[in-house]
Amino acid sequence: MSSNISNISEKHAHISPELRHRVEKLTHIGHFGGMISPHRALLTIPMKASEFIPSFITALMLFTIYLFSLEYVFVLWSWILEWCSSLFHLDLNQGRFGLELGIFKIYAPYLHLGAATPSNSQWSLGVIITISSLVISFFLPSRFLPLAYLLRALAFIQVISVCYFLFFSNYFPYSLASYHAVMMLAGLFFVGIIPIIYGLIYYIFDETLVKKVWLTLLTMGHLLLVIPLQFFAHAYLIHKFSLMYMPVLFLMFGLMIDVFILIAFYSWGMSWKGATHPQAKPVGNSTTVESSLT
């Protein structure tokens, strides 16, 4: 082993220090002649009070504004639920569910909608759908592997639900109205913590204040429209096809979807050009680069 090392050292001993220095510089040149800067995910961010304090204040202000706007959010969601009900020809009453924290009244609207345990035909249909999904997942092409895993996960959850409603159908502890109320309130809280989340994982980066506020408001506004539609769809499907589908909707298509939406917006924001982060700039063709290193 030591002889091999000594042979390598003797082989490269004739390389001059100047040539070594030029080769080391060339390792940082990209294909088009630009300098390769480290990806921001690999950088250490020096936190300064002049940057941290405005980010903290911005997140706190947006969170506070949202708290004072909850009454308007309640009106908006009530209108969306009423519009969805009329669209599907459902004459439904709405309730309010939530709590009061000092001067803040945190309430979300929900629908007084019922759902039954599965009938024999509905249970049999659920079994057929579950088995079919599982079988299809094994015959999908390899490029659809993520979809295959999703189908298997859905089938696994639905198998548990099917077995539960076969033996313990009368002991299911949740009603559709309570489920809808809890999920709407959870969505209300989830939108509220978005400024805090962005304050911790996005505001620390070198973006302008306008972009930080814009991304936060865009994410919150999008979810404020999606959440009432999302959980109305849950309520309608459970009402139509029985309580047997509540577990899979809750676990796979509930707040998990809203988290994915948040991640998508965050990823989009992280793709924007930073305010001060150095970017790779082309320095000419390879001849120019070579001459600059000599």
N, C-alpha and C positions, 0 to 999 in steps of 0.2 A: 504493500500500500504506500509506504513511504517512498519507494523507488519510483512509483507512478507519478507521485506529486513532484518529485525532483525532476523527472523527465519533462513534465508539463512546464515547470518553471524554466528549465533550460531552453525549451522550444520557443517560448514567448519572451525570452530575456532580451532579444535583439530589438523588440518594439520600443520605439522612442516614447518618452512621456508626452511629447506634443501630439503624436498620432493617437495615443490612448485618450488624450483629452478631446480630440476631434471626434473620435468614435463614440465617446460618452455623450457628447452633445448631439450627435446624429440620432441617438436612441430616443430623443425627445422631439424629433421632427415627424410630423404626420405625412400621410401619403401625398397630400396636395401642397406640401411645403410649409404648413402652419405649425406653430408650436403646440404641443399636446399639453394642455393644462389638466391638473388632477380634477376628477369628478367631485362635485360639491359634497357627495355622500361620503367621500373619503377625507374630507377636510375637517380640521378642528376649528370650531367657531369661537373666537375670543368674545366673551360677553362683556359689553361695556354698559355702564349705567345709563349713558345717553341713548342707547339702543333698547335696553331692557325695559326701562321705565315707560317710554311711550307705547311699547307693545303691550305691557301690562295694563296701562290706562285705557288703551283702545279696546282690548278684550273686555275689560270691566264695564266700559261705557256701552258697548254693544249688548252685553248681557243685561244690563240695567234697562236699556231701552226696550229690549224684548219683554222683560217683566212688566213694564208699564203698558205694553201693547197687547197683553194677553186677552183683554176684553175684545179687541178688534179681531184677534185670531179666532176667538170663540164664535163671533158673528160670521166670519168667513167660512169656518168649518161647518157651521150650522147650515149656511146657504148651500155649500157643496153637497152635504148629505141630503138636503131637501131636493136639490136638483137631480141627484142620482136616484133618489126614491121615485120621483116623478118620471124619470127616464125609463125605469123598469116597472112602472105602474104599481108602485107600492104605496099604500096609504098608511104611513107610519108616524108615530109620535116620537119626539126626541126628549131625552133627559140630559141632565148635566151631572158629571162625576168629577170629583177632585177634592181640594182642601184649601184652607186659608192659612197663610203664613203672614201674620201681622197685617200690614196694609195690602198685601198681595193676595188676590183671589185667583187660584189656579184651578180652572175648570175646563173640561173638555166635553163636547156634546157626544151623545151616543144614541143609538137607535133601540127602541123597544121592539126587538125582533126575536122571535122564538125559533127553536130548531128541535127536532125530535131525534131520538136514537134511531139507528138504521132499521128499516124493515128487512124482511127476508130477501126481497129482490135487491134492495140497495146494498145489503151486505154481500150478496153473491156477485153483484156488479163490482164492488170494491175488490173482492178476491180476484176476479178476472183481470181488472186493470192492474193490480199489483203484480200478478204473475206475468202478465204480458210485458210490463215495463222491465221486469227482471230478465226475462228471456231476450227481449230486444237488445238489452245492454250488452249481451255476449255476442251479438251478431253485427254490431256496428263496426265500420272500418276503423283502422288504427288512428286515423286523423280525427276521429270523433271520440277519442278516449276520455276527455273531460266530461262529455255528455254521458258517456257510459257510466262513469263514476257517480255522476249526479243521479242518474236513474236508479242505480243500486242503493244509494243513500236514501232516496225517496221510498224505494221499495222496502228497505229495512225498517224505516219508521212506520210505514203503513202496515207492515206485517204485525207489528206490535199492537197497532190500533185495531186491526181486524180481529186479532185474538182476544183483545180486551173486550170488545163489544160482542164477541161471541159468548163469553162466559159471565161478564160483569156489566152488561149493558145498562142495567137499572141503577148502578152505583156510580155512574159518571158524575163528578162533583161540580162541573161547570155548566153554566147556561150561556147561551149565545149573547144575551144582552150584557151580562157581566164581562164576558170576554171582550166584546167590542168596547165597552167603557174603559177597561184596563189598558187595552192596546192604544186607544186614542190618547189617554193620559200619558202613557209611556212615550208615545210619539211627541207629545207636547214637551215633555222633559228633554227628550233627545235633541230636539231643535234648539232648546235653550242652552245646552252645554256646548254647542258648536263653537261659539266665540272662545270659550275656555280651551277647547281642544286645539283650535287654530292658534291661540295664543301660546300654547306650549310647543307645538310641533311645526308651525308655519311662520308665525310672526318673528321668530328668531333668525330667519334667513334674510338675505339682503334683497328684499323687495321694497318697493315704495309703499308708503302708507295708503295711497289710493288703491293700489292693487290688493293689499291685504284686506281692506274694508270691502272692496268690490267682490272678492272671492267669497268672503264670509256672508255677505248679503245675498249673493247669488245662490250659495248652497242652502242657506236658510229659506229663501223664497221658494226654491225648487221643492224642498222637502215639505214646506207648508202646503203646497198644492198636491204633492204625491201622497202624503200620509192619509188624509181623509178618503181619497180615491182607493188607495191600497186596502184599507181596512173595511171600506164599504164592500169591496170585492170579496174579502174574507167572509163578511157577514152574509152576503147574498149566496155565496157558494155553500156555506154551512147550512143556511136556511133551506136551500134547494136540495142538497144531497145528504143531509144529516150531520150529526155531531162527530161522526167517525173521521171526518177530514179536518177537524180542528187541530189535532196534534201536528200533522205534517204542515199545515198552513202556518202555525205558530212557530215551529222550529226552523223551517226552511224558507218561508216567504214572509216572515214578520219583520222584526227589527233588523235581522241580518241583511235584508235588502237595503234598508236605510243606511246601514253601516257601509255597504258596498258603494252606495251613491256618494257618501262622504269621502270614501277613499278615492273614487273616480275624480271628484272635484279637486281633492288635494293633489292628486297626481298631475292633473292638468295645470294647477297653479305652480307646481314645482318644475314644470317644463318651461315656464316663462323665463325670459332672460333676466338675470338678476340686475340689481341697480349698481352694484360696485364689484361683483365677482369678475375676475379677469377672464376674458374669453380668448380662445385661440384665434390668432389673426394670421392670415396668409402673408408670407414674407417674400413671395415671388416663386419662380420655378426652382428646380433642383440645382441649376447652375448658380443662381443667386445665393442659395443657401450654402452651397459648397464654398463659394467665394467668401461668404461672410464668416466662415469658420476657419479660413486659412489665415 
